[in-house]
């Protein structure tokens, strides 16, 4: 989906689930960041439905929200940093890692808004038709709500 950016921002956001399934998205994002002379913001969102439910309950009682355990967030941050270093080993692209909390689609759109991204790159998932109808795909939510163009990268079958 192509959208005119609000400003010409040299930032490409790439979403990752920290698995090999994100390879196509990372490769496409690196190509686009290189082509645009842009920096790359790689984002992974930690979504724990139990934490979300407890956070809503806590907020209802005026208590502070819960987040993921600090050691889990640290491990995710390290894994994301390693993934970026590996993918950009032979590239001139400058990247930053962002670990967000909450539903992935919301976190990715929020980051794209915050950094005034010119492009969001996401991988395609393998959700069933029932899951897509019941929950809506993360990709579909990003396409509908992102403030910039969205590139959907598919993993090629072996």
C-alpha positions as CSV (number, residue, x, y, z in Angstrom):
1,X,0.0,0.0,0.0
2,X,1.5,3.3,-1.1
3,X,0.7,6.5,0.8
4,X,2.2,9.9,0.5
5,X,4.4,10.5,3.6
6,X,3.5,13.5,5.9
7,X,7.2,14.5,5.6
8,X,10.0,13.0,3.7
9,X,11.5,11.0,6.5
10,X,14.6,8.9,6.1
11,X,13.3,6.1,8.4
12,X,12.2,2.6,7.4
13,X,10.5,0.6,10.1
14,X,10.8,-3.2,9.9
15,X,8.7,-5.5,12.1
16,X,10.2,-8.8,13.3
17,X,9.0,-11.8,15.3
18,X,12.7,-12.7,15.9
19,X,12.4,-15.9,13.8
20,X,13.7,-16.8,10.3
21,X,10.2,-16.0,9.0
22,X,11.2,-12.3,9.3
23,X,14.1,-12.7,6.8
24,X,12.1,-11.6,3.8
25,X,10.9,-8.4,5.6
26,X,14.5,-7.7,6.9
27,X,16.0,-8.1,3.4
28,X,13.3,-5.9,1.8
29,X,13.8,-3.3,4.5
30,X,17.5,-3.2,4.1
31,X,17.1,-2.8,0.3
32,X,14.6,0.1,0.8
33,X,16.7,1.8,3.5
34,X,19.8,1.6,1.2
35,X,17.8,2.9,-1.7
36,X,16.3,5.8,0.3
37,X,19.5,6.5,2.3
38,X,17.4,6.0,5.4
39,X,18.0,4.6,8.8
40,X,16.3,1.4,9.9
41,X,14.2,1.0,13.0
42,X,13.6,-2.7,13.8
43,X,10.8,-3.4,16.1
44,X,9.6,-6.4,18.1
45,X,6.5,-6.2,20.2
46,X,6.1,-8.3,23.4
47,X,2.4,-9.2,23.8
48,X,1.4,-11.2,26.8
49,X,-2.4,-11.5,27.1
50,X,-2.1,-12.2,30.8
51,X,-0.1,-9.0,31.4
52,X,-2.6,-7.1,29.2
53,X,-5.5,-8.4,31.2
54,X,-3.9,-7.6,34.6
55,X,-2.8,-4.2,33.3
56,X,-6.4,-3.3,32.4
57,X,-7.6,-4.5,35.8
58,X,-4.8,-2.6,37.6
59,X,-5.7,0.6,35.7
60,X,-9.3,0.2,36.7
61,X,-8.2,0.3,40.3
62,X,-5.8,3.2,39.8
63,X,-2.7,1.0,40.1
64,X,0.3,1.0,37.8
65,X,0.2,-1.2,34.7
66,X,2.2,-4.3,34.5
67,X,4.8,-5.0,31.9
68,X,6.9,-7.9,30.8
69,X,9.5,-9.1,33.4
70,X,12.7,-7.0,33.0
71,X,14.8,-10.1,32.3
72,X,12.5,-11.2,29.4
73,X,12.6,-7.7,27.9
74,X,16.4,-7.7,28.2
75,X,16.6,-11.1,26.5
76,X,14.4,-9.8,23.6
77,X,16.4,-6.7,23.3
78,X,19.6,-8.7,23.1
79,X,18.1,-11.1,20.5
80,X,16.9,-8.2,18.4
81,X,20.3,-6.5,18.6
82,X,22.0,-9.7,17.5
83,X,19.5,-10.1,14.6
84,X,20.2,-6.6,13.4
85,X,24.0,-7.0,13.6
86,X,23.8,-10.3,11.6
87,X,21.5,-8.9,8.9
88,X,23.5,-5.6,8.6
89,X,27.0,-7.1,8.7
90,X,27.8,-6.1,5.1
91,X,25.6,-3.0,4.9
92,X,26.1,0.7,5.4
93,X,22.6,1.1,6.8
94,X,22.3,2.5,10.4
95,X,19.8,0.7,12.5
96,X,18.2,0.9,15.9
97,X,16.3,-1.7,17.8
98,X,12.9,-1.0,19.5
99,X,11.3,-3.4,21.9
100,X,7.6,-2.4,22.4
101,X,4.8,-3.8,24.6
102,X,1.3,-4.5,23.5
103,X,-0.4,-5.8,20.4
104,X,2.0,-5.9,17.5
105,X,-0.1,-4.0,15.0
106,X,-0.6,-1.1,17.4
107,X,3.0,-1.1,18.5
108,X,4.3,-1.0,14.9
109,X,1.8,1.7,13.8
110,X,2.7,3.8,17.0
111,X,6.4,3.5,16.2
112,X,5.8,4.5,12.6
113,X,4.0,7.6,13.8
114,X,6.6,8.5,16.4
115,X,9.6,8.3,14.0
116,X,7.6,9.8,11.0
117,X,8.5,6.7,9.0
118,X,8.3,6.8,5.2
119,X,7.8,3.0,5.0
120,X,6.9,0.1,7.2
121,X,8.0,-3.4,6.1
122,X,6.3,-6.4,7.4
123,X,6.4,-10.2,6.7
124,X,3.3,-12.1,5.7
125,X,2.0,-14.5,8.3
126,X,0.5,-17.9,7.9
127,X,-2.8,-17.3,9.7
128,X,-5.7,-19.5,8.8
129,X,-8.8,-18.0,7.3
130,X,-10.7,-18.5,10.6
131,X,-7.9,-16.7,12.5
132,X,-8.0,-13.8,10.0
133,X,-11.8,-13.5,10.2
134,X,-11.9,-13.8,14.0
135,X,-8.9,-11.7,14.9
136,X,-7.8,-9.9,11.8
137,X,-4.3,-10.3,10.6
138,X,-1.5,-8.1,12.1
139,X,-0.5,-7.2,8.5
140,X,-4.1,-6.1,7.6
141,X,-4.3,-3.9,10.7
142,X,-0.9,-2.3,9.9
143,X,-2.0,-1.7,6.3
144,X,-5.2,0.0,7.4
145,X,-3.7,2.2,10.2
146,X,-0.1,3.0,9.2
147,X,0.6,6.7,8.5
148,X,2.9,5.8,5.6
149,X,3.4,3.3,2.8
150,X,3.5,-0.4,3.8
151,X,5.5,-3.1,2.0
152,X,4.4,-6.7,2.6
153,X,7.4,-9.1,2.1
154,X,6.7,-12.8,1.5
155,X,9.1,-15.5,2.3
156,X,9.9,-17.6,-0.8
157,X,9.2,-21.3,-0.5
158,X,12.2,-23.6,-0.6
